[in-house]
Amino acid sequence: MNYEQFLEQMKEDLQARFAEDLPPELADVRIGIRDVEKLQGESYRGLSFRSGDSPVEANLNMTGAFQAYEAGRPYEDILEEVEAQLMKVVDHTPQFNIGELTDYEAMKPKLMMEVIPQKGNEDRLENIPHQKVEDMALIYRVDMGDSSGGKMTSVITNQQLKAFGITAEQLHQDALENAPLTHPASLRSMQEVMAEMMGMEPEEIATGEPMMLVATVEGSFMGASVIQYPGFMDQAAEMIGGDFFVLPSSIHEVLLIPDDGTQDYHDLAEMVQTINETQVAPAERLSDNVYHYDKADRVFELADKTASRKLAQEMEKKAAARGGAEKKPSVLEQLGEKKKEAMDHAPKAKASGRTAPEAAL
């Protein structure tokens, strides 16, 4: 059978099994088939299910299960595995009052932010309120809590914005205010992060070793959005001690490296591209580009723009210096001005009262 037939069979068999196996309070789970629109090119057609009159619908991508079936795995084994997975999700799905989901004041404290690449998300961004940040886009989500499969969030769409009765500008300002409170920023050295992952005590940074900071949020979920938190970049600049490069590790975190004159952003960009291609899942890639933060001018931009901007500033300074030199009078001009000034103030001779005879013709 093809994928569509596989979904139909799964839906029918799971519905029958749920009616038999689930406790009465969960036996009214409704299973359907739907197309799920996702960011980062991860849209899919899969199974959907909701319990009773719950406004929350969960979705499951079945492409992996179908590939296992095509590879020869018994259908019954896959069915049992999917049923167990769905039962766990249903049992841990947060319950919401449907009225709250359309009540902006109730949803506002749950606002969080995410930065995603513009490239590859053009169609979805047409229906999502967002702010462009260089080649990235800042979007807004509602944090609906944790489930057995991880954190549950919902992207705010233009349709929801209209239902909330607010403007995109208000959503942006409220998200800037609430996100840093509900999802606090985290800024730690790479040594500290690696030591924690290995269950060890962090070592001190050796003299001469470049500092590298990991910027994210507590929990490291969609933490690259901290680059848009009010005051965060200035805080990072103080910790680093000046300007720095921003390397987009993923949608969950970014790396900060001091711009001390020893780093070439071209080399950093090559490193980012290689890591994206070999170590970062497509759904979590943010950008292949490198960014820069100018502490003095408080400018966050693509690193190649920084190079151009600095060159333009230097040329302006030189032009201004040349202009000042050209306007400054020479020594001879200054002496001439002094002489003219002295003559203007010198006493003038009195006239004799006689006029010179005119020539007669």
C-alpha positions in Angstrom: 0.0 0.0 0.0 1.0 3.6 -0.6 1.4 6.3 2.1 -2.2 7.5 1.8 -3.5 4.0 2.2 -1.1 3.4 5.1 -2.5 6.5 6.9 -6.1 5.3 6.3 -5.3 1.9 7.7 -3.5 3.3 10.7 -6.4 5.6 11.4 -9.0 2.8 11.3 -7.0 0.4 13.4 -5.9 3.0 16.0 -9.5 4.2 16.4 -10.6 0.6 17.1 -7.8 -0.1 19.5 -8.3 3.2 21.4 -12.0 2.3 22.0 -10.9 -1.0 23.5 -7.7 -0.1 25.3 -8.1 3.5 26.7 -9.8 4.2 30.0 -13.3 5.7 29.8 -12.1 9.3 30.3 -9.8 8.9 27.3 -11.9 6.7 25.1 -13.4 9.5 23.1 -10.1 10.3 21.2 -10.8 11.3 17.6 -8.2 10.4 15.0 -8.0 12.1 11.6 -5.7 12.7 8.7 -4.5 16.2 7.9 -1.8 18.3 6.3 0.4 20.0 8.9 2.0 23.3 8.0 5.4 23.6 9.6 8.3 26.1 9.3 11.7 25.2 7.8 10.2 23.2 5.1 9.1 20.5 7.5 5.4 20.4 6.5 3.9 16.9 6.3 0.7 14.9 6.0 0.1 12.7 9.0 -2.3 11.7 11.7 -4.1 14.2 14.0 -5.9 13.4 17.2 -7.7 15.2 20.0 -9.5 14.1 23.1 -13.2 14.8 23.4 -14.0 18.5 23.1 -10.4 19.6 23.8 -9.3 22.6 21.6 -5.8 21.2 21.5 -5.1 18.9 18.5 -1.9 16.9 18.4 -0.3 15.7 15.2 2.0 12.9 14.3 4.3 12.6 11.3 4.0 9.1 10.0 6.6 9.2 7.2 9.2 7.4 9.4 6.7 4.6 10.3 5.8 4.2 6.6 9.4 4.0 5.7 9.9 1.3 8.3 6.9 -0.6 6.8 8.4 -0.4 3.3 11.7 -1.6 4.7 9.9 -4.8 5.8 9.0 -4.2 9.4 5.7 -6.0 10.3 2.7 -3.7 10.2 1.4 -5.0 13.6 4.7 -4.0 15.3 4.5 -0.5 13.9 0.8 -0.2 14.9 1.5 -1.2 18.5 4.4 1.2 18.7 2.3 4.1 17.3 -0.6 3.3 19.7 1.7 3.4 22.7 3.2 6.7 21.6 -0.2 8.2 21.1 -1.6 7.0 24.4 1.4 8.6 26.2 0.8 11.9 24.3 -2.9 11.9 25.0 -2.3 11.2 28.7 0.1 14.1 29.0 -1.5 16.7 26.7 -2.2 19.9 28.6 -5.9 20.8 28.9 -7.0 24.3 28.0 -10.2 26.3 28.3 -11.2 27.1 24.7 -12.1 30.6 25.9 -8.5 31.2 27.0 -7.1 30.4 23.6 -8.9 33.4 22.1 -8.4 35.7 25.2 -5.2 37.7 24.5 -4.8 38.8 28.1 -4.8 35.2 29.2 -2.3 34.3 26.4 0.0 37.3 26.8 2.0 35.9 29.8 2.7 32.8 27.7 4.3 34.7 24.8 7.8 33.6 23.6 9.8 34.4 20.5 11.7 32.5 17.9 14.1 33.5 15.1 14.0 31.6 11.9 15.6 32.0 8.4 13.6 33.9 5.9 14.8 31.7 3.1 12.7 28.6 2.8 9.9 30.1 5.0 8.6 32.8 2.6 5.2 31.2 2.1 4.6 30.7 5.8 5.8 34.2 6.7 3.1 35.7 4.5 0.6 34.4 7.1 2.6 35.1 10.3 3.2 38.4 12.0 7.0 38.9 12.0 9.9 41.3 12.1 12.8 41.0 9.7 16.2 40.8 11.3 18.8 40.9 8.5 18.2 37.5 6.7 16.2 36.1 9.6 12.7 36.7 10.9 11.5 37.1 14.4 8.1 35.3 15.0 6.0 34.8 18.1 4.7 31.7 19.8 2.4 30.8 22.7 4.1 28.4 25.2 1.4 25.8 26.0 3.5 23.9 28.5 5.3 20.5 28.5 4.1 17.2 27.2 5.7 13.7 27.0 7.1 14.7 23.6 8.6 17.9 24.8 7.5 21.5 24.9 4.2 22.4 23.2 4.0 25.7 21.4 1.8 27.4 18.8 2.9 29.9 16.2 0.8 33.0 16.3 -0.7 33.6 12.8 -2.3 36.7 11.2 -5.7 35.0 11.8 -5.1 34.6 15.5 -3.8 38.2 15.7 -7.1 39.3 14.3 -9.0 37.2 16.8 -7.0 38.7 19.6 -8.0 42.1 18.4 -4.5 43.5 18.6 -1.9 44.9 16.2 1.4 43.3 15.2 3.2 46.2 16.9 1.5 45.5 20.2 2.2 41.8 19.9 5.9 42.6 19.3 6.1 44.9 22.3 4.3 42.5 24.6 6.6 39.7 23.5 9.7 41.8 24.2 8.4 42.4 27.6 7.2 38.9 28.6 9.6 36.6 26.9 12.7 37.6 28.9 10.6 36.9 32.1 9.2 33.6 31.2 12.2 32.4 29.2 15.2 34.1 30.8 18.4 34.5 28.8 21.4 32.4 29.5 25.0 33.6 28.6 27.8 31.2 29.6 31.2 30.3 28.4 31.6 27.3 26.0 33.9 25.7 28.7 31.1 25.9 31.2 28.5 24.4 28.8 30.7 21.6 27.8 31.7 20.8 31.3 28.0 20.6 32.3 27.3 18.2 29.5 30.1 15.9 30.6 29.3 16.2 34.3 32.6 17.9 35.1 33.7 21.1 36.7 34.5 23.8 34.1 38.2 24.7 33.6 39.4 28.2 33.6 40.1 29.8 30.2 43.8 29.6 29.5 45.7 32.8 28.9 45.6 33.7 25.2 42.7 31.3 24.5 39.8 33.1 22.7 36.6 33.5 24.7 33.5 31.9 23.2 30.1 32.4 24.8 26.9 30.4 24.3 23.8 32.6 24.2 20.4 30.9 24.6 17.5 30.8 27.0 17.1 28.6 30.1 16.2 25.2 28.7 17.9 26.0 25.4 14.6 25.8 23.5 14.4 28.3 20.6 17.0 30.3 22.4 18.6 32.1 19.5 15.8 34.6 20.0 17.8 36.2 22.9 19.6 38.3 20.3 16.4 40.3 20.2 15.9 40.6 23.9 16.1 44.3 25.0 19.6 45.1 26.3 21.0 41.6 25.8 23.6 42.5 23.2 24.9 45.3 25.3 25.2 42.9 28.3 27.1 40.5 26.1 29.4 43.3 24.9 30.2 44.2 28.5 31.0 40.6 29.3 33.2 40.1 26.2 34.8 43.5 26.5 33.9 45.0 23.1 32.6 44.2 19.7 31.8 40.5 18.8 30.8 38.2 16.1 27.6 36.2 16.3 27.6 32.6 14.9 24.1 31.1 14.3 24.6 27.6 15.8 20.9 26.8 15.4 17.4 28.2 16.2 18.2 27.2 19.8 21.4 29.0 20.4 24.1 31.3 19.0 27.8 31.6 19.7 29.5 34.9 20.5 33.2 35.4 19.6 35.2 38.6 20.4 36.1 40.8 17.4 39.7 41.4 18.6 41.2 41.6 15.1 42.3 38.0 15.0 39.2 36.6 13.4 38.2 36.9 9.7 34.5 36.7 9.2 35.0 34.8 5.9 36.6 32.0 7.8 33.9 32.0 10.5 31.2 31.8 7.7 32.9 28.8 6.2 32.9 27.1 9.6 29.2 27.9 10.1 28.3 26.5 6.7 30.3 23.3 7.3 28.7 22.7 10.7 25.2 23.4 9.3 25.7 20.8 6.5 27.2 18.1 8.7 25.8 18.5 12.3 22.6 20.5 12.3 19.2 19.1 11.3 17.5 21.1 8.5 14.6 22.0 10.8 17.0 23.6 13.3 19.3 25.6 10.9 19.2 29.3 11.3 21.6 30.8 8.8 24.9 30.2 7.0 25.9 33.8 7.6 27.9 35.4 10.4 26.7 38.5 12.2 28.4 41.3 14.1 27.6 43.6 17.0 29.2 47.0 17.3 29.3 48.0 20.9 29.9 51.8 20.3 27.3 52.2 17.6 25.0 49.5 19.1 24.4 48.0 15.7 23.6 44.3 15.0 24.1 43.4 11.3 25.6 40.9 8.9 29.4 40.8 9.3 30.0 41.8 5.7 27.9 44.9 6.3 30.1 45.8 9.2 33.2 45.7 7.0 31.5 48.0 4.4 30.2 50.4 7.1 33.6 50.7 8.8 35.3 51.3 5.5 32.7 54.0 4.6 33.2 55.7 8.0 37.0 55.7 7.6 36.6 57.3 4.1 34.3 59.9 5.5 36.9 60.8 8.2 39.6 61.1 5.6 37.4 63.2 3.4 36.6 65.5 6.3 40.2 65.8 7.2 41.1 66.7 3.6 38.3 69.2 3.5 39.5 70.9 6.6 43.0 71.1 5.2 41.7 72.7 2.0 39.7 75.3 3.9 42.6 76.3 6.0 44.3 79.5 4.5 48.0 79.4 3.5 50.7 81.5 5.2 50.7 83.9 2.2 46.9 84.2 2.3 47.1 85.0 6.0 49.7 87.7 5.4 47.6 89.2 2.6 44.6 89.3 4.9 46.7 91.0 7.6 48.1 93.6 5.0 44.6 94.4 3.8 43.3 94.8 7.3 46.2 97.2 8.1 45.5 99.3 5.0 41.8 99.5 5.8 42.7 101.0 9.2 45.5 103.4 8.0 44.8 107.3 8.0 44.1 108.6 4.5 45.8 111.8 2.9 43.7 115.0 2.7 42.7 116.3 -0.8 44.3 119.6 -2.1 41.0 121.1 -3.4 42.4 121.6 -6.9 41.4 119.5 -9.8 43.6 118.5 -12.7 42.9 120.4 -16.0 41.2 118.4 -18.7 42.9 118.1 -22.1 41.4 120.5 -24.7 40.8 119.3 -28.2 
